[in-house]
Amino acid sequence: MTKFDKKKLPSRHTTVGPDRAPHRSFYYAMKLTQKDVAKPFVGVVSTWNEAAPCNTSLMRQAQSVKKGVIEANGTPREFCTITVTDGIAMGHEGMKSSLISREVIADSTELTVRGHSYDALVGVAGCDKSLPGLMMAMCRLNVPSVFIYGGSILPGRYKGKDVTVVDVFEAVGKHSAGKISEKELTELELVACPSAGACGGQFTANTMACVSEAIGLALPYSSGTPAPYLERDKYSYLSGKAVMNLLEKKIRPRDIVTLKSLENAAVIVAATGGSTNAALHLPAIASECGIKFDLMDVAKIFKKTPYLADLKPGGKYVAKDMFEAGGVPIILKTLYDGGFIHGNCMTVTGKTMKENLKLVKFNDNQKVIRRYNNPLSLDGGVVGLKGNLAPDGAIVKVAGLKNLKFTGKARCFDTEEAAFDAVKKKKYKDGDVIIIRYEGPKGGPGMREMLSTTAAIYGQGNGEKVALITDGRFSGATRGFCVGHVGPEAFVGGPIALLKNGDVIDLDANKGTINVRLTANELKVRKKKWKPKKINFGSGTLWKYAQTVGPTHEGATTHPGGKKETKCYADI
């Protein structure tokens, strides 16, 4: 069993020497022994709560992590941090808290580790913002770290078909259009979510879970097993052992998260038709490491990546199906065989990606994942756009879309609520481009997702008859020609703020363009007449976030990141 010299670890500040006798007495109060206190301290953070099923299995899994740490001669210290669950925050003012929670998760984890001088970190997360939030904290602190996903929900069954929560959101639209009865809506909502775990399609949580393996911060196969399966506990236990191995070998997150591994992460997003939110989270993770990797850098990777996994919302299958097909490793394997994955990237196994994939064999006896040379489409399932309407860039999920071009007239709304009300009352026409603005990081504040609105449109049967553009975000569950992350945002006077009803907009996902038919001079004239809009929050967390948050294309972060770091926590 490895012995560690605590004189070189952060926990020496709380456990070593006569001056730290009062500190050690606190640990003895928690029934630790002198031997326990002499070992490295490993923070085990989970986002457990009873806010939503995404998080309810996490405390169980954290206990297994602790067993692995103890067996490998470490002392685990468990703590929890917050989550805001999009499925419940969606469609009302609560969604303003969602993206902000990513920063709070990262900040609170940093403060807990710094305040108590922990030597390493294992993070267990289950919902959209908690996954990138914990990965950001790991890169920021740069102590040996392992991430583990809490697992996806099992699919519900309704009328002989697998269903997810997205079917319920879309059923709201069907109900408003008179296509289903309230009784049918109730029947569906009662069966759509039958277990613990994150939303079951390739929405944001499962997208970022795939990222955790592709970027190298999670053990191979650890993201696939559904939350209710006790097999998850095995991966949690192994994650606890793995972090001690990293501590011994002095392998840190920034040894793992490099430009090449970030590119690997972008590849897995595109290949699985993943969430557009990844284009927000990957730049944020990169920023923590001091690496420039913005929205359009991500989009370049998306453009040259084949779309391989036939997953909801654009495809047929759910996360459980992908797990049964062979999970993330077989996608990485075929992508590596095709030259799309960098194999020399270090991972939390202590081995390179190439070494991890050496024994992985592609499973031809499944229909969920295709080989790299037989893709669903040659381009990735997510596309970056740029043009005079979005000089800083924008993003759209094209997986499952039949038409990749759209031209229509702008129908402008300054809040999501106004847009949703118009959709619910069917106050829009085929061919409209619905504009939802002042929902960006600063203008919202908080950059809300628009799933309620987009799902209602689909439920009404108009998903491919209109387009939607916003400086806010879309859920990973959104489908249709829905363009998000438009920058600069309306609040700072971006072109989206200057649009008027009737302006003609051209979208082309093939060329990667987003333009309004206005000259540079016409936009300039409108800009002179534009007046900044006041935000509705003069105090509290939302106000504070609006003062510090940066632009969307750089990840909407709230601090300068690793490039401005003068002292790394891991070296204190």
N, C-alpha and C positions, 0 to 999 in steps of 0.2 A: 504493500500500500504506500502510495506516494506521500512523503512528508513535505510540507510547504514551509518556507521561511517567511513568517509574517512580517519580518522587519522590512520586507520589500513590497508589502501589500498595503492598500489603503486602510484596511481594518486595524493596522498597527496604531492608528491615531485614537482608537477607542478601546483597545484591548491589551496593549503592551506597556509594561513599566509601572513603577509605583504610583506615578501621577494618575494613572487610569484605574486605580482601585475603585473609585465611586462608579465609574462606567461599568466595570465588570460586575459590581454588585447588582446592577439592574438586570444583567443577564442571568445571574444566579437566582434572582427573584422569579425568572421565567423557567426555572428548573434545568437550565443548562449546567453542565459540569465544567470543571477547569479544563478538561480535555476538549470539550466542545468549543470553549472560548479560544483555545489555542489553534483551532483549525481556521481555514479561510471562511469568510462569511459570504454566502450566496443569496442575493435577493431573489425571491420567487414572487413575481408580481402577476396577478391575474385581474381581469376586468369582470370578475364575478359580480352579479347583482340579480335582482328579480325584476328588472325592467322589461326583459324580453327573453324568449327561449334561446337566443344566441349565446347567452351568458350563464345559464343556470347549471351547466355541467362543468364549469371551469374550476370551481373549488375542489371538486372530486379529482380532477386531473392534476391540480396543483399539489395535492397530497402525494401523488405518484412521482411528481418531479422531486419533491423533498426526499422521498425514499432513495431515489437515484443519487442525489447529492450526498446523502449520509453514507451510502454504501461506498462512494468514491472518496470518502474522507473529508467531506466538507460539512459546514453547518448552515442549513437553510434558514432564512428569515423571510417568512411569508408576509405579504401585504397586498392590499387591493387598491385599485384606482377606479375612476369613474368610467362609464360609457353613456353615450346618448344613442339610442337605437332608432335608426332611420324609419323603420316600419311603423313605429308609434309616433315619432316626431313629424312624419310626413303630412304635407297638405295643410299645415297651419303654422303659426308663428314659432312653435317649438323647433321647427327645422332650422331656424337661425342658430340654434345651439349646436347643431351636428358637427360641422367642420371645425368649429371652435373647440369642440371636445377633443379633437386630435391633438391640438396644441396643449390642452390641459393635461391629457394623458401623458404626453412626452414630458411636460414640465414637472408634473407631480411625481413621475417616476424618477426624473433627474434629482429632484429635491430630496426624495426619500433616500436614494442611494448616496447622494452627497452628504446629507445630514447624518447618516449613520455609518458612513465609510465602508460600504460593502465592496467586496473584491470582484464579484462576478454577478451575472444577471441571467435569469431565465424568465421569459415573458409568455404568458398564456392568454390568448385573446380570441374573441368570438364574433365581433361585429365590425362593420365597415371601417370606422375610424380608429378602432382600437388596434387593429393590425398595423397600419402604418405608424400610428402613434408610438407603439412600443418599439418598432424597428428604428424609428427616429431617435428615441431615447438611447437605444443600444449604441447607435453610431455616435451620438453626442457624447456619451460617457466614455465610450471606447474601452470598457472593461470586457473581458471574455464573456460572450453572450450567446444564448441559443433561444430562438423563437419557436413556439409551437402553437398551431391553430387549434381551437377547441372543437372543430368539426362542423359539418353541415347538418341541417335538419333532414329527416326522412321525408320523401314526397307524400303528399296526401293523395287520396283516391276519390274521384267523383265521377259518376256515370262512366265507369270503366277506364278512366284516364288518370295518369299522374298529374297532380296539380300542385302549384306553389302559391305563395301569397300574392304573386303578380296576377294570377288568375282572379283573385278576389278584387284587386285594384281595378282590373279591366272589367270585372263584372259590375262594378259601380257604374261604369259608363254604359254597359248594356242595359242596366236597370233604368238609368235616366233616359235611355232611348226607347224604353218600352219593350226591349227584346227578351228580358227575363223578368219573372215576378219577384216580389220581395221574399216570398217563401223559398224560391230557388237560391237567391242571394244568401239567405240565412243558412240553408243547407250546405252551401259551398264554404262559407266562412267557418262553419263548425268542424270541417274535416280537412281544410287546406294545410294546416300546420300541426301534424300529429305528434311531434316529439321535441326534445331539446335540440339546439343547433341553429346555425345561421341559415339564412334564406338559401334554398336549394339549387338555384340555377347559377349560371356563370355571371352572377351579379358582383358587387364590389367585394364582399367578404371572401367568396371563393376565388375571385381574381387575385386578391392580395395574398391569399393562402398559397396559390400557385407561385406567385412572386417570391414568397418566403423561401421556397425550395430552389427556384431558379437563381435567385440572388445569392444563395449559399448560406443563409442564416438559419435554416431549418433542416432537420434530418430528412433524408430521402424517404418518401412514402408517408411522412408524418401528417401531411395536410389532407389526405384523401379519406380516411376512415370517418364515417358519420359520427356525430357527437354521442348518440346513445350507445354505440358499440363499446364494450369494455376493452376491446383491442386498443382503443385510444390510450388507455392507461399505460400500455407497454411503451408507446412512443414517448409519453410524458416521463416515465421512469428513465428511458434511454437518454432523453434530453438532459435530465439531471446529471447523469453520468458523463455525458458529452461535454457539459460546461466545465467540469472538473478537468477533463482531458485538455481542453483549450487553455485553462488556467496553467496547467503544468507545462504545456508547449508554448505558452505566451503568444497565442494566436488571438488577435483582437478583431472586432467588427470591421475596422478600417483596413485590415489585411484581407478581408473577405469582400467588402463592398467597395469595388473599384469601378472605373468607367466601363470596363468589359463586363463585369457582373451586372451592372445596371442595364447594359445592352441586352444581356441574357434575360433579365427581368422583363424588359419591353417586348422581347420576342415571344415569351410565353403568354403575355397579355394578348398580343395580336393573334397568335396561333390558336388561342382558345375563344376568340371573339369576346374578350373580357370587357370589363367596365371602363368607360371613359374616365372615371375617377382615378385610374392608375396614372394617367397623364398629369394629375395633380400631385399624387403621392410620391411618385418616383423622383421628380425634381426636388421635393421636400427632403426625402431620404438622402439624395445626393448632396444637398446643401449642408446637411449635418456633417458630411465628410469633407466639405470644402471643394466639391466637384461640381462643375457647371454641367448640367444636364437638364435643359428646359423642355417645354412643351414640344417645340418643333424638332428638337433632337430626338425626343421619344417618337414623334410622328415619322421621322425618317426611317427608324427601325420598323415601325408598323408597316410602312409602305412596301418594304421588300421582304416581308414575312408571309408565308402561306398560311391560310386559315384552315386548320386541321380538325378542330373539335366541334362536333355538332351539338352544341349545348344551348339550353334556354338562356335568354329569351328569344333569340333569333332562330335557334335550332330545336331539336326534338328531346334532348336528354337532360338529366339533372346530375348534380354532383355525385350522388350515390352510384349512378351508372358509370361515371368516369372512374370512380374508385374500383368498381368491379371489373372494369376494362383493363386496369393496370396502373391507374393513377398518374401523377405528374411525371415520374421517371420515364414512362414509355413515350410521353410526348417529348420530353427532353432528349431521349435517345434518338428518335427519328429526326428531330431537329438538328441534333449533333451530326448524325449521319449525312444530313443534307448540307452541312457547313454553315448552319444558322446560329449555332451556339459555340461560344468560346470555351474550349475544354480545359484551359490552363488556370482557371479561376479557383482559388482556395475556397473550401466550404467548412461548415462546423464539424464535419466528420474528421477533420484534420487531413483530408485528402482533397485532390482536385476534382472538379466536375467530371473530367474525363475518367478518372479512376473510379468515381462513384457509379458511372454508367457502364463500366467495362462488362459487367455480368448481366446487365439488363437486356432482355430480349423483347422485341415488339410482339404484341399479341394480335395475331391476325383473325382470331375467333371472336371478334367484337365489332360493333358498328358505330361506336361513339367517336373514336379517334382514327384519323387516316394517316398514312405514311406521307412524308414530306413531298414525295413525287406524285401523289394522288390527292391533291388538296380539294377542299370545297371551293376555294377560289385562290388565285395566285397572290392577291393582295391580302394583307391582314384584315381582321374583322373590325378594326378601329382605324380611322383615317384623320390626319391633321389637315386643317384648311387655313388658308391665308388669303388676304385681299384687302380692298379698301374699307370693308366693313369690319375687318378684324386684323389690323396691322401686326398685332402681337401674336396672332394665331387663334384658332378655335379647334374643336374636335367633334367628331361624329362617329357613332357606332354603326357600321354598315352591315354587320353580320345578319343575314336573313333578309336584307333589303333587295327588292327586285329592281328598282330604279335608283341609279346613283346620281341623277341630275334632277334639279327642281328649279323652276322659275315661277315666281308668284308675287302678289302684291302684299306689302306689309300691313299687318293689323296690330297696332301697337298697344301694349299694356305696361304700366309702370309698377305693377306688383303681380305676384303669382295669384293672389286672391281674386283680382279683377279678371285675370285670364281664365281661371278655373270657373268662375261664375258665368262668363261668356260661353265657355265650352259646355257647361252643364245645361245652359239654356239654348244651346246650339246656335249661338249668335256669331257664326263664322261661316265662310263659304268654301267649297272645294277650290283648291288652288291658292288659298291664303297662306301667307307666311306669318305665323303668329309670333310676335316679338314680346318677350318678357324681359324687361330691363330694370335697372336699379336693384338687382338681386346679386350683384357681385360681392366679393369679400368685404370691401369697404361699404358699398352702397346698401347692402342688405340690412345691417351687416350680417355676415355669416355665410353667404353663398349657398342659398337653399337648393335642394333637389326638387325637381318638378314632376315626380312620378305620378302624383294624383292627376295632374292635368294631362300628361301624355297617355296614361293608361285609360283615362276617360275617353279621349279621342279614339283610341284603338277599340275600346268597348262599343263605341257608337258606329264602328265600321269604317272610320275615316282615317285610319292610321297612315295610309300611303297617299291620301288625297290632299293632305296639308303638310307643311313643314313647320318646325318650331325652332326659334333661335333665342338664346338667352346668354346673358353674362353671368348667370348662375350655373348650377350643375344639373346633371341628370343622374338618376339612380342607375346603378348597373343593370337594373331590371327594365329600364326604358328601351323601347324599340320604336322604329319609325325614323323618318328623316329629321332627327332632333340634334341640333347643333348647340353645344354648350361651351363654356369657358371662353366666351368671346372677350378679347382684350384689345385695347384698354376697355375697362368697364365703363358703364354709363356715368357712374358717380364722379369719375375723374374727367369726364368730357370726351370719352371714346366715341367713335362714329355711331355706335348703336344708340347713343343718346340723341343723335341728330335726326334719326329717322322720323318720317311722317306717314300716316296712313296713306296707302296707295303707292308708295315708293316701290319700284320693281327691283326684286332681289334675285340674283342668279347663284345657285349652289351647284358645284360639280365635284363630287367625291372622287371621280376618276382623275381629274387634274389637280385636285386639292385646292380649290378656289372658293371664295365667298365674297361676293361683290354686290354693291348697290349701284344702280344705274344713275349715279350722280358724278359730276366732274369734281376734281379737286377744288376748284374755285367755288362750286355750289356748296360743298361741305364746309369750306372756309367761311363763307357768308353765314351759314347756319350756326357755325361754332361761335361767331361773334354775338349772335342773338341768344345763345344758350345760357341759361342760368343754373348754377349748381343747386342740387336738391339737398335739403337738410335731412339728416337721418333722424329717425324717430326715437333714438335712445341717447339721452344726455348723461347717463351714468351707468354704472354696473359693468359686467363682464363684456357685454356686446359693445358698449362704448369703448372700452379699453382695447378690445380687439381691433376695432375700426381705426384706432390711432396708430397701431403698430403693424398691421398686416401688409404684406407686399403684394406685387402683382400676381395674377393667376398663372401666367406662363412660367413663372419661377417657383411655383408650388404653393403660393399664398402662405408663406412662412412669416413668423413674427419676430425673428432675430437674424443677424447676419450669417449665422452658420459657421462651419469649420474654417472658412477662409479668413475670418477675423479672430479666430481663437488665439489666445496668447498662452494659455495653460490648459493642458488636457487633464480632466479629472483622474483618469487612470494612472497618471504619473505623480499624483500628490504625495 
